Amino acid sequence: MNTTDATFNRTEATPIDWAKAACDSLVSSFVPGELPPANRWHYHQGVFLQGMLALWEQTKDEKYLLYPKAYVDHLIDEQGNFYFSRDELDAIQPGLLLFTLDKHFKEPRYRIAMEKLRQLFRTLNRTAEGGFWHKDKYPYQMWLDGLYMGGVFAIKYEVEYGEAGLIEQTLHQEKLMRTYMTDQATGLLYHAWDEKRQTPWANPKTGCSPEFWGRSLGWYGLALADFLDALPANHEAREQLTTSLGNFAAALARYQDEASGLWYQVVDKGDRPENWLETSGSALFVYAIVKAIKHGYADTDGSLAKAAKHGYQGLVNRMKFDEQGRFVMPDICIGTSAGDYTNYMTRPVCENDLHGVGAFVLTCVEMNGIL
């Protein structure tokens, strides 16, 4: 594995150059429908392609618009029919792609598909206080992941199409997570919460899972940041969300690895020899920190900006290029359920998993102009 491609100047590369390298690598490796997991409506592709659309917004290079369109059109027919899981929040996340496609191409299929995804909020199971179960197979459990998977879509849907109640519903989900899953000592949130305390990992008193897993925290930060992007400028929740995101970003900065600029798989246990620096969560953390600053959280001493720059540099230092000169992102944890410390330590790592590449591209776009 080469660490340098002769055609890519690592020293002078801008964040947009890195985002292009990441997207172009996967475009050259997969036709849109074969992005893994192939031929599925899935949040892995949704996160990556959201990053690509963000890159398109910056560059206006049409290939970064047409590739996501080809993925969607491969799965959604002209009548708006498509197969998706109807028992989980994860299925809603790729629907974020449809907002851009509907606005830009105005094909009826996109709006029809969005309506089908919107209807999931009516049928998904909920806790006694109205919190969405993450999936039917995880009864009475809320996961941090779910706030991003469903919440951003819901807010954008109300803003774009005028359906009242979806913003309020989403803010309620965030409040429940903040209330039940926040650890006051660290400012971090546990990966999951079991209302019934029935799952083996559930704390019998709090219902929380026992660890602060990196990528789950990253999804939470991404959700708060993107809520603020989507909400109307005068919405009353903006102040609370900005405070929550800023406090969360400050908590993350305290656990940043000083040497590398990255964060550990289990965020607060970097002193343990079996713990390891994970790139997808680190990318999402940089994103959350940068967005907190952009949305007006007071970085009075500049420590958050310093953490974001250090984290971004740590990420690009880890990136590689293969023998064909294609970008490779290493050290990405594969998809992971809530569990104990051993669960997170024994999860396999992989390269160019879409969780990670999507997070990296989103982060690069946000870092553009900062460095």
C-alpha positions in Angstrom: 0.0 0.0 0.0 1.5 3.3 -1.1 0.9 6.3 1.2 1.5 8.8 -1.6 0.0 9.0 -5.1 2.4 10.8 -7.4 -0.5 12.8 -8.9 -1.7 14.1 -5.5 0.2 16.7 -3.5 -0.5 15.9 0.1 1.3 19.0 1.3 -0.6 21.5 -0.7 -4.0 19.7 -1.0 -7.0 21.7 0.2 -9.9 20.0 2.0 -11.8 20.1 -1.3 -8.9 18.3 -3.0 -9.2 15.6 -0.3 -13.0 15.4 -0.7 -12.6 15.0 -4.5 -10.0 12.3 -4.1 -12.2 10.3 -1.7 -15.3 10.6 -4.0 -13.4 9.9 -7.2 -11.9 6.8 -5.6 -15.3 5.2 -5.0 -16.7 6.5 -8.3 -13.9 4.7 -10.1 -14.4 1.5 -8.1 -18.2 1.1 -8.2 -21.1 1.9 -10.5 -23.7 3.6 -8.4 -26.0 0.6 -7.8 -23.1 -1.5 -6.6 -21.9 0.7 -3.8 -21.8 -1.7 -0.9 -24.1 -3.1 0.2 -25.0 -3.5 -3.5 -28.5 -2.9 -4.8 -29.9 -1.8 -1.4 -31.5 1.4 -0.1 -29.2 1.8 2.8 -27.8 4.5 5.0 -24.2 3.5 4.2 -24.7 4.8 0.7 -26.8 7.7 2.0 -24.1 9.1 4.2 -21.5 8.9 1.5 -23.7 10.3 -1.2 -24.8 13.2 1.1 -21.1 14.0 1.3 -20.8 13.9 -2.5 -23.8 16.3 -2.8 -22.2 18.6 -0.3 -19.1 18.5 -2.5 -21.3 19.3 -5.6 -22.7 22.3 -3.8 -19.1 23.6 -3.3 -17.7 22.8 -6.7 -20.8 22.7 -9.0 -19.1 19.8 -10.8 -22.1 17.9 -12.2 -20.5 14.5 -11.8 -21.0 14.8 -8.0 -24.7 15.4 -8.6 -25.3 12.8 -11.3 -23.7 9.9 -9.4 -26.1 10.2 -6.5 -28.9 10.5 -8.9 -27.9 7.3 -10.7 -27.9 5.5 -7.3 -31.4 6.7 -6.5 -32.7 6.0 -10.0 -31.3 2.5 -9.9 -33.5 1.7 -6.9 -36.6 3.9 -7.3 -38.7 3.4 -10.5 -40.6 6.1 -12.4 -43.7 5.4 -10.3 -41.8 6.0 -7.0 -41.8 2.3 -6.1 -38.8 0.9 -4.2 -37.9 -1.6 -1.6 -36.8 -0.4 1.8 -36.9 -1.7 5.4 -40.1 -0.5 7.1 -39.1 -1.3 10.7 -36.1 1.0 11.3 -35.0 4.6 11.4 -31.9 3.7 9.2 -34.1 3.4 6.1 -35.1 7.1 6.3 -31.6 8.5 6.1 -31.0 8.0 2.3 -34.1 10.0 1.8 -32.0 13.1 2.4 -30.7 12.6 -1.2 -34.2 13.1 -2.5 -34.5 16.7 -1.3 -31.7 17.8 -3.7 -32.9 15.6 -6.5 -36.5 16.7 -6.2 -35.5 20.4 -6.2 -33.0 20.0 -9.1 -34.7 17.5 -11.4 -38.4 17.7 -10.4 -39.1 14.1 -11.3 -42.3 12.9 -9.6 -40.7 9.7 -8.4 -38.6 11.6 -5.8 -41.5 13.2 -4.1 -43.5 10.0 -4.1 -40.6 8.1 -2.5 -40.2 10.8 0.2 -43.8 10.5 1.2 -43.4 6.8 1.7 -40.4 7.4 3.9 -42.2 10.1 5.8 -45.0 7.6 6.6 -42.6 5.5 8.6 -42.8 8.0 11.4 -46.5 7.0 11.8 -45.8 3.3 12.1 -42.5 2.9 13.9 -42.7 1.6 17.5 -42.1 4.1 20.3 -41.3 4.2 24.0 -43.9 5.3 26.6 -42.7 8.9 26.1 -42.7 8.8 22.3 -39.1 7.9 21.6 -38.6 5.9 18.5 -37.3 2.4 18.8 -34.1 2.2 16.8 -35.4 -0.9 15.1 -38.2 -3.4 15.8 -35.6 -6.0 16.6 -34.3 -3.8 19.4 -37.5 -3.3 21.4 -37.8 -0.2 23.7 -34.3 0.9 22.7 -33.2 4.4 21.6 -29.8 4.7 20.0 -27.9 7.9 19.3 -27.6 6.8 15.7 -31.3 7.1 15.2 -31.4 10.9 15.8 -29.5 11.5 12.6 -31.0 8.6 10.6 -34.6 10.0 10.9 -34.3 13.4 12.4 -32.7 15.5 9.7 -35.1 14.1 7.1 -38.1 15.0 9.3 -37.0 18.6 9.9 -36.2 19.2 6.2 -39.6 17.7 5.3 -41.5 20.1 7.4 -39.5 23.1 6.2 -39.7 22.1 2.5 -43.2 20.8 2.3 -45.0 22.6 5.2 -46.1 19.6 7.2 -46.4 20.8 10.8 -45.3 18.6 13.7 -42.2 16.9 12.4 -39.8 19.5 13.8 -41.5 19.2 17.2 -41.3 15.4 17.0 -37.6 15.5 16.2 -36.7 17.9 19.0 -38.6 15.6 21.4 -36.4 12.7 20.3 -33.3 14.8 21.0 -34.6 15.9 24.4 -35.2 12.3 25.4 -31.7 11.3 24.4 -30.1 14.2 26.2 -32.2 13.5 29.3 -31.6 9.8 29.6 -28.3 9.1 27.8 -26.0 12.0 28.9 -23.3 11.3 31.5 -23.0 14.4 33.6 -19.4 13.7 34.6 -18.0 13.6 31.0 -20.6 15.5 28.9 -20.7 12.4 26.6 -23.7 10.3 25.8 -24.0 6.5 26.0 -24.6 4.7 22.8 -28.0 3.3 23.6 -30.8 3.4 26.2 -33.3 0.6 27.1 -36.5 1.9 28.5 -37.4 -1.6 30.0 -33.8 -2.4 31.3 -34.2 -5.8 29.7 -31.2 -6.0 27.4 -28.0 -7.6 28.9 -26.0 -4.4 28.5 -28.6 -2.1 30.2 -27.7 -0.5 33.4 -30.4 -1.6 35.8 -30.8 1.9 37.2 -30.4 4.1 34.2 -31.1 1.8 31.3 -28.0 3.0 29.5 -25.5 0.9 27.6 -22.1 1.0 29.4 -19.8 2.7 26.9 -19.2 5.9 24.9 -18.8 4.5 21.4 -17.1 6.9 18.9 -19.3 6.7 15.8 -22.6 6.7 17.8 -21.4 10.0 19.4 -20.5 11.2 15.9 -24.0 10.5 14.6 -25.4 12.6 17.5 -23.1 15.5 16.7 -23.9 15.3 13.0 -27.6 15.3 13.9 -27.4 18.5 16.0 -25.3 20.3 13.5 -27.6 19.4 10.6 -30.7 20.3 12.6 -29.3 23.8 13.0 -28.6 23.9 9.2 -32.2 22.9 8.4 -34.2 24.8 11.0 -35.7 28.2 10.2 -33.5 31.1 11.3 -36.0 32.3 13.9 -36.9 28.9 15.4 -37.0 29.0 19.2 -35.1 25.8 19.5 -31.9 27.2 17.9 -30.5 28.5 21.1 -30.9 25.3 23.0 -29.5 23.2 20.1 -26.5 25.6 19.7 -25.7 25.3 23.4 -26.1 21.5 23.3 -23.9 21.1 20.2 -21.2 23.5 21.7 -21.2 21.8 25.0 -20.9 18.4 23.3 -18.1 19.7 21.1 -16.2 20.9 24.2 -16.7 17.5 25.8 -15.3 15.7 22.7 -12.3 18.0 22.6 -11.3 16.9 26.1 -10.9 13.3 24.9 -8.9 14.1 21.7 -5.6 12.2 21.5 -2.9 14.8 21.7 -0.4 13.0 19.6 -2.6 12.0 16.6 -5.5 14.5 16.8 -7.9 11.5 16.5 -10.3 9.9 18.9 -10.5 6.3 20.3 -13.1 3.7 19.4 -14.3 3.9 23.0 -13.8 7.6 23.5 -13.0 7.9 27.2 -10.6 4.9 27.5 -7.7 5.8 25.4 -5.3 4.7 28.1 -6.2 1.0 27.5 -3.7 -0.8 25.2 -6.4 -2.7 23.3 -8.3 0.5 22.4 -7.6 2.0 19.0 -7.9 5.3 17.1 -10.9 5.1 14.8 -11.3 7.3 11.7 -15.0 7.5 11.0 -15.9 8.8 14.5 -13.0 11.1 14.4 -14.2 12.7 11.2 -17.7 13.1 12.6 -16.3 14.8 15.7 -14.3 17.3 13.6 -17.5 18.0 11.7 -19.5 18.6 14.9 -16.8 20.9 16.4 -16.5 23.0 13.2 -20.3 23.3 13.0 -20.6 24.3 16.6 -18.3 27.2 15.9 -20.1 28.2 12.7 -23.4 28.1 14.4 -22.3 30.6 17.0 -21.1 28.7 20.0 -18.6 30.8 21.9 -15.1 29.5 21.4 -13.7 32.1 23.7 -10.1 30.7 23.9 -9.9 29.2 20.4 -9.6 25.7 21.8 -12.4 24.2 19.7 -10.9 25.7 16.5 -7.6 24.2 17.5 -9.1 20.8 18.1 -10.9 20.8 14.8 -7.7 21.7 12.9 -5.7 19.1 14.8 -8.3 16.5 14.1 -8.5 17.3 10.4 -4.8 17.1 10.1 -4.8 13.8 12.0 -7.3 12.4 9.5 -5.4 13.4 6.4 -2.2 12.1 7.9 -3.9 8.7 8.1 -5.2 8.6 4.5 -3.5 6.4 1.9 -3.5 5.7 -1.8 -3.4 2.3 -3.5 -1.3 1.1 -6.4 -3.7 2.7 -8.8 -3.5 6.0 -7.1 -6.9 5.8 -5.5 -7.7 7.2 -2.1 -8.0 4.8 0.8 -9.4 5.6 4.2 -8.2 3.0 6.8 -9.2 2.2 10.4 -13.0 2.3 10.0 -15.0 0.3 12.4 -17.7 -1.8 10.6 -21.3 -1.5 11.5 -21.8 -2.1 15.2 -24.6 -2.7 17.6 -24.7 -1.4 21.2 -22.9 -3.6 23.7 -20.1 -3.8 26.3 -16.5 -2.8 26.0 -15.4 -6.2 24.5 -18.0 -5.8 21.8 -16.5 -2.5 20.6 -12.9 -3.8 21.0 -13.5 -6.9 18.9 -15.3 -5.3 16.0 -13.4 -5.7 12.7 -11.9 -2.7 10.9 -12.0 -2.0 7.2 -10.9 0.4 4.5 -13.2 2.8 2.5 -16.3 1.7 4.3 -18.9 4.2 3.3 -19.6 5.2 7.0 -16.1 6.6 7.1 -15.6 8.0 3.6 -18.9 9.8 3.8 -18.0 11.3 7.2 -14.6 12.3 5.8 -16.1 14.1 2.8 -18.6 16.0 4.8 -15.8 17.1 7.2 -13.6 18.2 4.3 -16.3 20.3 2.8 -16.9 22.0 6.2 -13.2 22.6 6.7 -12.9 24.3 3.3 -11.8 27.9 3.8 -10.8 27.3 7.5 -7.3 26.1 6.8 
